[in-house]
């Protein structure tokens, strides 16, 4: 990335500190003790400079008012404690202005209510915290709400489900802008999973029972470490000592997506990292990532990034 992306988070009164912190952890500093730049410069603004109330037992103080949104490449709206409270009119005007100027609009958790109130989500596919989906759908019927998604990337509008899904979305944005390697390093610094698919279910009632079975975790670790051996779902099932049918059922209950989708996502992430960090021939990248052929690699990489392996490398200056 030639220039630093300007990220501005809007902290309204009632802002949820965890939601705001997800953006800070992703965009304020890169991984490492020194806090080196991550490719983004981030500021937090309020409706006006000064104190911002939170429901978390402390008060924030921001240095910038809404004028900061006029310079943002990316605008992040964290959730607020009571998402149906009316948003100050001047904040709505500033958000509309940023969107009209071409800024990428991002909401974390119930921050989607604010973007919807500004009229920026009509006709767009979005998500929000599962507990507020019915209320959101009733208030904003023109929005295409996906109540199950962990996060949704709709181009210049990105939305996440609740709480930790906000960090998943921020990691996705880092991956989209800086590549898989940068996102993996940031995830490692934040001690979190490097990649959870946006289509992964956000709320799975029977997941706790599934987590008591360590077989899936061991098999998933094996598949990531040995992509050439984990050739298909039947190989995963065999490693887990389960029938394929049982494995698929348990995997979907625990992980929230199908084994095939998960496996394809891991292979694509590995291929992106190899393309970013090595000069290996594309044929070798395809094998090391577990695709087995350049044709399969090309199809999955194009679906994930819109680019061929060669074009993806060129875009990162490799």
C-alpha positions in Angstrom: 0.0 0.0 0.0 1.5 3.3 -1.1 -0.2 5.6 1.3 -1.6 5.1 4.7 -5.4 4.5 4.8 -7.1 7.0 7.1 -9.5 5.3 9.5 -11.9 7.2 11.7 -14.1 5.6 14.3 -17.2 7.5 15.4 -17.7 7.2 19.2 -21.3 8.3 19.9 -22.5 8.6 23.5 -23.2 5.1 24.7 -20.4 3.6 22.6 -19.5 0.0 23.5 -15.9 0.0 24.5 -15.2 -3.5 23.2 -16.5 -2.7 19.8 -14.3 0.4 19.6 -11.3 -1.6 20.9 -11.7 -4.1 18.0 -11.0 -1.3 15.5 -8.2 0.1 17.7 -6.5 -3.3 17.9 -6.6 -3.7 14.1 -6.0 -0.2 12.8 -4.3 1.9 15.5 -1.1 -0.1 15.7 0.5 -3.0 13.9 1.6 -6.1 15.7 4.7 -6.0 17.9 5.8 -4.3 21.1 6.9 -1.2 19.3 3.4 -0.5 17.8 4.8 0.0 14.3 2.4 1.4 11.6 0.1 -1.2 10.2 -0.8 0.4 6.9 -3.5 2.4 8.6 -3.7 5.6 10.6 -6.6 5.7 13.0 -8.4 8.5 14.9 -11.5 8.4 17.0 -14.0 11.2 16.9 -17.2 12.1 18.7 -20.0 14.5 17.7 -17.6 17.1 19.2 -14.3 16.9 21.0 -14.5 16.1 24.7 -16.0 13.4 26.9 -18.0 10.5 25.5 -20.2 8.4 27.9 -20.0 4.6 27.8 -22.1 2.0 29.5 -18.9 0.2 30.6 -18.3 2.1 33.8 -15.9 4.7 32.5 -15.8 7.8 30.2 -13.8 8.3 27.0 -12.3 11.6 25.9 -11.9 12.2 22.2 -9.7 14.9 20.6 -11.7 15.2 17.3 -15.2 16.1 16.3 -17.2 15.2 13.2 -14.9 17.1 10.9 -12.5 14.1 11.1 -15.0 12.1 9.0 -14.4 14.4 6.0 -10.8 13.0 5.7 -11.6 9.3 6.3 -11.0 6.5 3.8 -12.7 4.1 6.2 -15.4 5.0 8.7 -16.0 2.6 11.6 -19.2 2.9 13.6 -19.1 0.8 16.8 -22.3 -0.2 18.5 -24.0 1.7 21.3 -25.6 0.4 24.4 -29.2 1.2 23.3 -29.0 0.8 19.5 -32.5 2.3 18.9 -31.7 5.6 20.4 -31.9 8.4 17.8 -28.5 9.4 16.4 -27.7 13.1 16.5 -28.7 14.7 13.2 -25.2 16.2 12.6 -23.6 12.8 12.9 -26.0 11.4 10.4 -25.2 14.2 8.0 -21.5 13.7 8.4 -21.8 9.9 7.8 -23.8 10.5 4.6 -21.2 13.0 3.5 -18.4 10.5 4.1 -20.2 7.8 2.1 -21.0 10.2 -0.7 -17.3 11.0 -0.9 -16.5 7.4 -1.4 -15.4 6.3 2.1 -15.8 2.7 3.0 -18.5 2.4 5.7 -18.0 -0.2 8.5 -20.2 -1.1 11.4 -19.4 -3.3 14.4 -22.1 -5.1 16.2 -25.2 -2.9 16.5 -23.4 0.0 14.9 -25.4 -1.2 11.9 -28.4 0.6 13.4 -26.6 4.0 13.0 -25.7 3.3 9.4 -29.2 2.2 8.6 -30.7 5.3 10.3 -28.4 7.4 8.0 -30.0 5.6 5.0 -26.7 4.0 4.0 -27.8 0.4 4.1 -31.0 0.4 2.0 -30.8 -2.5 -0.5 -27.4 -3.6 1.0 -26.7 -7.0 2.5 -25.7 -6.6 6.1 -25.6 -8.3 9.5 -25.7 -7.3 13.1 -25.8 -8.9 16.6 -28.2 -11.9 16.5 -30.1 -10.7 19.5 -31.2 -7.5 17.7 -31.9 -8.9 14.3 -35.7 -9.0 14.7 -35.8 -5.4 15.9 -33.5 -4.3 13.1 -35.5 -6.0 10.4 -38.7 -4.3 11.7 -37.2 -0.9 11.8 -35.3 -1.1 8.5 -37.2 -3.4 6.1 -35.4 -2.0 3.0 -32.1 -3.5 4.3 -31.2 -7.1 3.2 -30.4 -8.4 6.7 -28.5 -11.7 7.0 -29.1 -12.7 10.7 -26.7 -15.6 10.6 -23.5 -14.2 9.1 -20.4 -13.5 11.2 -19.7 -10.5 9.0 -20.7 -9.3 5.5 -18.5 -7.6 2.9 -20.7 -5.8 0.5 -17.9 -3.8 -1.2 -17.9 -0.3 0.2 -20.2 -1.3 3.1 -19.0 -3.9 5.7 -20.9 -5.0 8.8 -20.2 -7.4 11.6 -22.2 -9.4 14.1 -21.7 -8.9 17.8 -18.6 -8.4 19.9 -15.7 -10.6 18.8 -17.1 -10.8 15.2 -16.0 -7.1 15.1 -12.4 -8.2 15.3 -13.0 -10.8 12.6 -14.3 -8.1 10.4 -11.4 -5.8 11.1 -9.0 -8.7 10.3 -10.9 -9.2 7.1 -10.4 -5.6 6.1 -6.7 -5.8 6.9 -6.5 -9.0 4.8 -8.4 -7.2 2.0 -6.2 -4.2 2.0 -2.8 -5.6 3.0 -2.9 -9.3 2.3 -3.2 -12.6 4.2 0.2 -12.4 5.8 -0.4 -9.0 7.4 -3.7 -10.2 8.7 -2.2 -13.4 10.1 0.5 -11.5 11.9 -2.1 -9.1 13.4 -4.2 -12.1 14.5 -1.2 -13.7 16.1 -0.5 -10.5 18.0 -4.1 -10.4 19.2 -4.0 -14.1 20.1 -7.1 -14.9 17.9 -7.9 -17.0 14.9 -6.4 -15.6 11.8 -9.4 -16.2 9.6 -13.1 -17.0 10.3 -15.3 -16.9 7.2 -17.9 -14.2 7.1 -20.5 -16.8 6.2 -19.8 -18.8 9.4 -22.7 -18.8 11.7 -22.6 -16.3 14.5 -24.8 -18.1 17.0 -24.9 -21.9 17.4 -26.8 -23.1 20.4 -25.4 -26.6 20.4 -21.7 -25.6 20.0 -20.7 -26.0 23.6 -21.5 -29.7 23.5 -19.6 -30.1 20.3 -16.5 -28.5 21.8 -16.1 -31.3 24.4 -14.9 -33.5 21.5 -11.3 -32.8 20.8 -11.2 -34.9 17.6 -12.3 -32.0 15.4 -9.7 -29.6 16.7 -6.9 -32.1 16.2 -8.2 -32.8 12.7 -8.4 -29.1 11.8 -4.9 -28.6 13.0 -3.7 -31.5 10.9 -5.5 -30.2 7.8 -3.8 -26.8 8.2 -0.4 -28.3 8.8 -0.6 -31.0 6.1 -2.8 -29.5 3.3 -1.5 -32.0 0.7 -2.7 -34.9 2.8 -6.1 -33.4 3.7 -7.3 -33.8 0.1 -11.0 -33.9 0.7 -13.8 -34.3 3.4 -13.4 -38.0 3.4 -9.7 -37.6 4.4 -10.7 -35.3 7.2 -13.4 -37.8 8.4 -10.9 -40.6 8.3 -8.4 -38.6 10.4 -11.1 -37.9 13.0 -12.0 -41.6 13.0 -15.6 -40.8 12.1 -17.9 -41.7 9.2 -18.1 -38.9 6.7 -21.8 -38.2 7.5 -21.1 -37.9 11.2 -18.0 -35.8 10.6 -19.9 -33.3 8.4 -22.7 -33.1 11.0 -20.4 -32.5 14.0 -18.2 -30.1 12.0 -21.1 -27.9 11.0 -22.4 -27.9 14.6 -19.0 -26.9 16.1 -17.5 -24.6 13.4 -20.7 -23.1 11.9 -19.8 -23.9 8.3 -19.3 -27.0 6.1 -16.0 -28.9 6.1 -15.6 -28.2 2.3 -16.0 -24.5 2.7 -13.6 -24.4 5.7 -11.0 -26.5 3.8 -11.3 -24.3 0.7 -10.9 -21.2 2.9 -7.8 -22.6 4.6 -6.2 -23.5 1.3 -6.9 -20.1 -0.2 -5.5 -18.3 2.9 -2.3 -20.4 2.6 -2.0 -19.8 -1.1 -2.3 -16.0 -0.5 0.4 -16.1 2.2 2.7 -18.0 -0.1 2.1 -15.7 -3.0 2.8 -12.7 -0.7 5.8 -13.9 1.1 7.7 -16.2 -1.4 8.7 -16.3 -5.1 7.7 -19.9 -5.5 6.2 -20.8 -8.9 2.5 -20.8 -9.0 2.5 -24.6 -9.6 4.4 -25.1 -6.4 2.1 -22.7 -4.5 -0.9 -24.8 -5.7 0.5 -28.0 -4.4 1.8 -26.6 -1.1 -1.6 -25.0 -0.4 -3.4 -28.3 -1.1 -5.2 -27.4 -4.3 -3.2 -29.9 -6.4 -3.6 -27.9 -9.6 -3.1 -24.3 -10.8 -6.6 -24.4 -12.3 -8.2 -25.0 -8.8 -5.9 -22.4 -7.2 -6.8 -19.8 -9.8 -10.6 -20.5 -9.4 -10.6 -20.2 -5.6 -8.2 -17.2 -5.6 -10.3 -15.3 -8.1 -13.5 -16.0 -6.1 -11.8 -14.7 -2.9 -9.9 -11.7 -4.4 -11.0 -11.2 -8.0 -7.5 -11.7 -9.2 -5.4 -14.4 -10.8 -2.3 -15.6 -8.9 0.0 -13.5 -11.1 -2.2 -10.4 -10.8 -2.4 -10.9 -7.0 1.4 -11.0 -6.8 1.7 -7.9 -8.9 -0.7 -6.0 -6.8 1.5 -6.6 -3.8 4.7 -5.7 -5.6 6.1 -9.2 -5.6 
